[in-house]
Amino acid sequence: MTIKLHCFGESGHSYKAALALELSGLDWEPVKIDFFGGQGRTPEFRNELNIMGEAPVMIDGDVRLTQSGVIQDYVSEKSGKFGGRDAAERREILRWILWDNHKLSSMAGMTRFLMNFLPEDKRPQEVIDFNLGRLKSTYAVLDSHLEGRDWIVGDGLTNADLTCCGYLYYPEPFGFDRSEWKNIDAWLSRLSEQSGWKAPYDLMPGSPADRA
């Protein structure tokens, strides 16, 4: 049975789940959520897919999951990939997933939205500037951790990498220039060289060009 991932191209959290599915080799297909058309706010979406009104939503037969980290864990359980070699690695992967969701993806996602998807006259510059400062400190943590490492946890690609990269491949400006962070830059290049890797707008339906 084909796994269905309800997602949209602009969503970094959707990208984390989609990339895990794509690299795992599992049979899956994306189903576009019309986020900018308000689909996530409809009663049908909240009652039938996700009461939180968020993407992504994964459906595999009778299994319905939300939140990218949970979906990544399910992909690991089903495919045997990306979940770590032992209990210590699994805990370390979870540590980075929680860190990413709190410090990196939440801040990068919000800042990218404010800088690119709001009308220019409604962009709160003071909030954006504050977020950019927070993000700079976050990038520094990741870049320092990657010094002398190929991957965030262990000696291979794991969900720690697949969660932390979620927003860093997007082309829109949100205060991240990978050339300023040599270890992150090398890590992103290494990840994008994995067989099956695709950029967000190539992997999922929907992009800013659709609304241009």
C-alpha positions in Angstrom: 0.0 0.0 0.0 1.3 3.4 -1.0 2.0 5.8 1.9 0.3 9.2 1.4 1.9 12.3 2.8 -0.3 15.4 2.9 2.1 18.2 2.4 3.0 21.3 0.5 6.2 22.5 -1.0 6.8 25.6 1.0 6.6 23.6 4.3 10.0 22.8 5.8 8.4 20.4 8.3 6.7 18.6 5.4 10.1 18.4 3.6 11.6 16.6 6.6 9.0 13.9 6.4 9.0 13.7 2.6 12.8 13.5 2.4 12.9 10.7 5.0 10.3 8.8 2.9 12.1 9.4 -0.4 15.5 8.3 0.9 14.1 5.3 2.8 12.9 3.6 -0.4 9.4 3.2 0.9 6.5 3.5 -1.6 4.9 6.9 -1.0 3.2 9.8 -2.8 2.6 13.4 -1.9 -0.9 14.9 -1.6 -1.0 18.7 -1.9 -2.4 20.7 1.0 -3.7 24.1 -0.2 -2.2 25.8 2.8 -2.3 29.3 1.4 -5.8 28.8 0.3 -6.8 28.1 3.9 -7.3 24.3 3.6 -5.7 23.7 7.0 -8.3 25.9 8.7 -11.3 24.1 7.3 -13.4 21.9 9.6 -12.9 19.0 7.1 -9.1 19.2 7.4 -9.2 19.4 11.2 -11.7 16.7 11.7 -10.4 14.3 9.1 -6.7 14.9 8.9 -5.2 16.9 11.8 -7.0 18.8 14.5 -3.9 21.0 14.8 -4.4 22.3 11.3 -0.8 21.6 10.4 1.3 19.8 7.8 2.5 17.2 7.3 0.0 14.4 7.8 1.0 10.8 6.9 -1.5 8.1 6.2 -0.4 4.5 5.8 -3.5 2.2 5.8 -5.1 2.6 9.2 -2.1 4.6 10.5 -2.4 8.4 10.6 0.4 10.4 12.0 1.2 14.1 12.3 4.4 16.0 13.4 7.5 15.5 11.2 9.6 13.9 14.0 6.9 11.3 14.6 6.6 10.5 10.9 10.4 10.2 10.7 10.4 7.7 13.5 7.7 5.7 11.8 9.7 5.7 8.6 12.7 4.4 10.5 10.6 1.7 12.2 9.2 0.6 8.8 12.4 0.8 6.7 15.1 0.1 9.3 16.9 3.3 8.3 17.9 6.6 10.0 17.0 5.5 13.5 20.4 4.9 15.0 22.3 1.7 15.8 21.6 1.4 19.5 19.7 3.0 22.4 22.4 5.7 22.9 22.2 6.8 19.3 18.4 6.8 19.4 18.4 9.1 22.4 21.0 11.4 20.8 18.9 11.6 17.6 15.8 12.5 19.7 17.9 15.2 21.5 18.6 16.8 18.1 15.1 16.5 16.9 13.8 18.3 19.9 16.5 20.9 19.7 15.8 21.5 16.0 12.0 21.8 16.5 12.5 24.3 19.4 15.6 26.3 18.3 16.1 25.9 14.5 13.0 25.0 12.5 10.5 26.9 14.5 12.5 30.1 14.3 13.7 29.6 10.7 10.2 28.7 9.6 8.6 31.7 11.2 11.3 34.1 10.0 11.1 32.8 6.5 7.3 33.3 6.6 7.6 36.9 7.9 10.2 37.8 5.4 8.7 36.2 2.3 5.1 35.3 2.5 3.6 38.4 4.2 2.9 41.6 2.2 5.9 43.8 2.4 4.1 46.5 4.3 3.0 44.0 7.0 6.4 42.5 7.8 7.4 43.3 11.4 11.0 44.3 11.1 11.8 44.4 14.8 10.5 40.8 15.2 12.5 39.7 12.1 15.7 41.4 13.5 15.3 39.7 16.8 14.7 36.3 15.2 17.8 36.7 13.0 19.9 37.2 16.0 18.5 34.1 17.6 19.1 32.1 14.4 22.7 33.2 14.2 23.4 31.7 17.6 21.5 28.5 16.5 23.5 28.1 13.3 26.7 28.5 15.4 25.7 25.6 17.6 25.1 23.3 14.7 28.2 24.4 12.8 30.4 23.9 15.9 28.9 20.4 16.5 29.6 19.4 12.9 33.3 20.3 13.2 35.2 17.1 12.3 31.9 15.2 11.8 30.2 14.0 8.6 26.8 13.5 10.3 25.1 14.9 13.4 24.9 11.6 15.2 27.1 8.5 14.6 28.8 7.7 11.3 25.8 7.8 8.9 22.7 9.7 7.9 20.0 9.7 10.6 16.8 11.5 11.5 18.9 14.1 13.3 20.2 15.2 9.9 16.9 14.9 8.2 15.2 17.1 10.8 17.9 19.8 11.1 18.2 20.3 7.3 14.5 20.9 6.9 14.6 24.6 6.2 18.2 25.0 5.1 17.7 24.0 1.5 15.0 26.6 0.8 16.0 29.5 -1.6 14.1 32.3 0.1 16.1 34.6 2.4 15.6 34.0 6.2 19.1 35.0 7.5 20.9 31.8 6.5 23.8 32.0 4.1 25.5 28.6 4.0 28.7 30.0 2.8 29.2 31.6 6.2 29.1 28.3 8.0 31.7 26.0 6.5 30.7 22.8 8.5 27.0 23.2 7.8 27.8 23.9 4.1 29.8 20.7 3.8 27.2 18.7 5.6 24.4 20.0 3.4 26.5 19.1 0.3 27.1 15.7 1.7 23.4 15.1 2.4 22.4 16.4 -1.1 24.7 13.8 -2.6 22.8 10.9 -1.2 21.0 8.8 -3.8 17.4 10.0 -4.2 17.9 13.4 -2.6 15.6 16.1 -4.0 15.2 19.8 -3.2 11.9 20.8 -1.5 10.1 22.2 -4.5 11.2 19.2 -6.6 10.0 16.7 -4.0 6.6 18.1 -3.1 3.8 19.9 -4.9 3.4 23.7 -4.4 5.9 26.6 -4.6 5.8 30.4 -4.5 5.9 30.4 -8.3 2.4 28.9 -8.2 1.1 32.2 -6.7 3.3 34.6 -8.7 
